[in-house]
C-alpha cells in the first residue's frame, strides 16, 4: 500500500486506509506486542502456529477474542465469543484460486441453526461501529472487488456464473511469468540464508502434509469412514540404529520450545540426520519453534533442531 493506492481506495471506501506497515499475524502472536483483542475468521492459530505453548498463553491473555468458524476449533476454545459460519456448500460468492482462476461458488443447501455468513456478520458489526457501505450480498461484494482490484475489472458476473475465468481474461494466460520475472533484469533473484550449525546429537525435523489428510482435519474428521492416521515420526534406519529405536517404538521428540510423543516409523524416505512429522496433529507444533523468516515472517516449519529419545 502506498499513498497513491490509499488515495484511490479512499474514493471508494470513504476513508484513507493506513499505509504504514503493521504487524504480521505471526508477529502479533509470537513476538511481544500490545495486541489486546483479536477477531479471527476461519483461522486456527492454536493448532497451526509453531510454539503452541506460547500461542496459547497469548490467546489466554487477550481481553477480547472473537472467532468466526464453522467448527469448535482448538482456537475457539479460548474465545470469548464464537460466531458460527457456513461451510462452502452453504454460501455463495466468488472464489479466487492461487493460480488466479476466479470462479463462482453456488449455494447448495441453507445453513442450519444460528449460522450466518461472514458477510452478514461483518456488515452488522460494522454498522454497530458506525460504518456504512458494507454488503452482505456476494454479488455486490464482487462488484466492489472489481472496483478495488484492477485485475478483476474485465470480469463480468454473468460470465463468471457460467464458467470459471482467470484474472488475465480475456487472454486466458495460464502462466504468470512466461519469459521473465518482475525484476529489473527479468531474472529470478536468489539470496543467501542464515546457516545454523547442527550439534552432534540433534536432528533436523521437517513437517509437512500427507495426501489422506487436510490441514487440521476439521473439514474431514467428522466424515463417516474417516480414519485418523497416527502422526508417525519418520526416521532413517541408520539413525534409528544409533538411537536403539525400532519400527513402532514410541519416542519423545524435544526441541528448545517443547516436546511431543510420537510413534517411530523407519524409512529411507528421509535422509540421515533428518526426521519428518505430519503437520495434521496439533502436538507437532509443540516442538516446532517460532523462528520466523526475516522477510516473510513465515515460521520455519521445515527446519527445527530436535533430540529424539526412545520411551519405555
Secondary structure, DSSP 8 states (H G I E B T S, - for coil): --HHHHHHHHHHHSS----S----HHHHHHS-----EEEEES--HHHHSSSHHHHHHHHHH-SEEEEEESS--TTGGG-SEEEE---GGG--EEEE-TTSEEEEE---S---TT---HHHHHHHHHHHTT-------HHHHHHHHHHH-GGGTT--HHHHHHS-EETTTTS--S-S-SS--SSTTSS------------TT-EEEEEE--TT--TTSTTTTTSTT------EEEE-HHHHHHTT--TT-EEEEE-SS-EEEEEEEE-TTS-TTEEEEETTSGGGGGTS---B-TTT--B-TT-EEEEEEE--
